[in-house]
Amino acid sequence: MLFNSYYFLIYFLPIVLLLYYGARKMERNASFERRHLWHDVSLFVLIVASFIFYAYDNVYYLSLLAGSILVNWFISLIMNNRAKKNGSDSSPLEGDLLSGRTVRDKAQKLILAAGILIDVGVIFYFKYYDFFIGNMNALFKTDFNLRHIILPLGISFFTFQQISYLIDTYRGETTDYSFVEYAAFVSFFPQLVAGPIVLHSELIPQYRDENRWRLSADRLAEGLYILAIGMFKKVIIADKFGQVVTWGWKDITARSSMDLILLSLFYTFQLYFDFSGYCDMAIGIARLFSLDLPVNFNSPYKALSIGDFWKRWHMTLTRFLTNYIYIPLGGNRKGKVRTYVNILIVFLISGIWHGANWTFILWGVLHGLLQVIGRMCRKIWDKVPKVIAWLATFILVDLLWVMFYSPTVSDGLYVWKHIFAFSDMHINTEIYVLFIMNEINTVLGMLGPVGTVLTAHFQWYMIAYLILSFVICLCCKNLHEEKFKPTIGKAVLSALLLIWAIISFSGVSTFLYFNF
């Protein structure tokens, strides 16, 4: 189910909110002995709603989500029970890869390893099996059959979330959670299929916070405001860029160098506003339930280096890779060479995580190499004027997105080659036409001669989109950087943006990160 759909906004979300706060009201008014029951009922509402949300487009993969939750909970339960049984004999093991904390016994390591292997195995089968077999066939001239498996939505997100939970269980941080709380934590629908990757310590304590059991007017206003901003980014900006990118990539050999330069820039903005829009919508919807999700997006195109970019882009994925892979590998504690190797490993995993294609792997490795070079040349880079540092970073990120989007490595190399050839600098008229917005033309038609002139010279649409995108990316503050204060102006803006987005739903697409 999409956030940007009539069914979600008109039926699903209002009904779930009513049921959830109805159960929370019963919990507030219940006797102490019955509060636990109504607490579970409240979270059960979220679990059922999340399962319906997940199964809406493909009910067959609901069993995968439910099975993943059950298996991981069972594994965490075994580790916790074993920790309680051997608690008095526990002692810290020096140099433990996962942390310096108390480790119960070696059996727990084996249980943890088994759990991680199961999770990774599930991802491998559904996401990488055909990729692996296809490359095996090409390399060894074999003829193994491909399964053509449909990728389950959100599998990378909810699996990474549960891997982090298993590791934290091993560290002794999840001893007092119930199964209902765990299931609600994993399946919470605003972050289920495209993040952010939430930690148990960020969400489960909020479920228990009595101050969050009642919807306040301020939270309602803030949630709707953030939802409206995210909807505008996705439906009005990202999807318009997406229409042009889709058209352009249908036949890249017919595009001029300038067309390809623009198409790479359009995809750079499409991905930004698509993912930023999703993150905003997820946070806004969660806020309607009086819950706070972690910030996942912090103006990444303001970055002054590749390292800075990754501190701002998909922040919860960066956090996961840092805390659960980079640091356990030794981080930067074992010398420069080992640090650089660890960085490359992390970015290789990041590339693989994003998709089963050599383009993603190359994209991840190149980002890793740039990160290593940035660390090696940090003293020199810090002296570069900020404008030049920003421009160089933006261009590098933009060019690497070309490989990220390309169906094959050869397609990406072709685009790079012809961008730098500067062989033909005319712009295809179709690009201008695709940016035309009928609703704006309707308004312009009411403005008399001025509107007629603007309608006739439709090239300004593309220019306006690019200017607006740069202004939002570089000049506007993030929503989390300001304390929200309800005002009439924000109420009007929220209503206008939501109405505009809703009447444009017929042309929307799924979120890009659904593919990862």
Secondary structure, DSSP 8 states (H G I E B T S, - for coil): --SSSHIIIIIIHHHHHHHHHHHHHHHHHS-HHHHHHHHHHHHHHHHHHHHHHHHTT-GGGHHHHHHHHHHHHHHHHHHHHHHHHTGGG-EE-TT-SS-SSEE--HHHHHHHHHHHHHHHHHHIIIIIHHHHHHHHHHHH------------TTHHHHHHHHHHHHHHHHTT--TT--HHHHHHHHH-GGGTTT-----HHHHHHHHH-GGGSS--HHHHHHHHHHHHHHHIIIIIIIHHHHHHHHHHHTTGGG--HHHHHHHHHHHHHHHHHHHHHHHHHHHHHHHHTT---------GGG-SSHHHHHHHSSHHHHHHHIIIIITTTTTTSS-HHHHHHHHHHHHHHHHHHH-SSHHHHHHHHHHHHHHHHHHHTHHHHTTS-HHHHHHHHHHHHHHHHHHHH-SSHHHHHHHHHHHHH-------HHHHHHT--HHHHHHHTTSTHHHHHHHH-TTHHHHHHHHHHHHHHHHS--GGGS-----HHHHHHHHHHHHHHHHTGGG----GGGG-
